[in-house]
Amino acid sequence: QVQLVESGGGVVQPGRSLRLSCAGSGFTFSNYGMHWVRQAPGKGLEWVAVIWYDGSKKYYVDSVKGRFTISRDNSKNMVDLQMNSLREEDTALYYCAREGSGAFHLWGQGTMVTVSS
Amino acid sequence: DVVLTQTPLSSPVPLGQPASISCRSSQSLLYSDGNTYLSWLQQRPGQPPRLLIYKISNRFSGVPDRFSGSGAGTDFTLKISRVEAEDVGVYYCMQATQFPHTFGQGTKLEVK
């Protein structure tokens, strides 16, 4: 069925790195822009990054610029988020989301990232 | 960055009664292509967000018709005509007109 499944979360010390992955299935992955959105415990939603359907453009929220990198492999129906120099304020549930008509039509269940010493 | 301000932040609504949530933007959300990329999402407890409305007033597939969206420019509204028990959760507006995309703070809907 049509779904997104995130993986790669875990507990990591400040300053370390983590790589999140999101696998899409049930749809033509290469047709869609893909986003990462995060939600700190008990807080609201924060948009993190987007990658164009063909990987040609990428945008980030200022708080992660220079530390996070979004990438995709359309042959594997995957989008990744490489997170370097992690900070405690990056602790959150990370969702990947598929874009359609300027909205997020499809969401994964999320993968939890905890940054703590 | 575009700031989205939702009111109220909490809304206890009797079962079967209407509910309304406002979302005000710090800038016009009208894009150069003529579209306004303002959407509404619902997040039930323990669940990922779910799209309800996109481009102000378009109901997403499978969304009950008791949900409706309206507005233009900087002022937008989500209405639920008759609240049901399954509508409990947090509702967010989101803009995708500009980067970074931004969300409202969320409105917690409680059914009483």
Interface residues (C-beta under 8 A of the other chain):
Chain A: H35 V37 G44 L45 E46 W47 V50 Y59 Y60 V61 D62 Y95 E99 G100 S101 G102 A103 F104 H105 W107 G108 Q109 G110
Chain B: Y31 N35 Y37 S39 L41 Q43 P48 P49 R50 L51 Y54 K55 N58 F60 V90 Y92 M94 A96 T97 F99 P100 H101 T102 F103 G104 Q105 G106
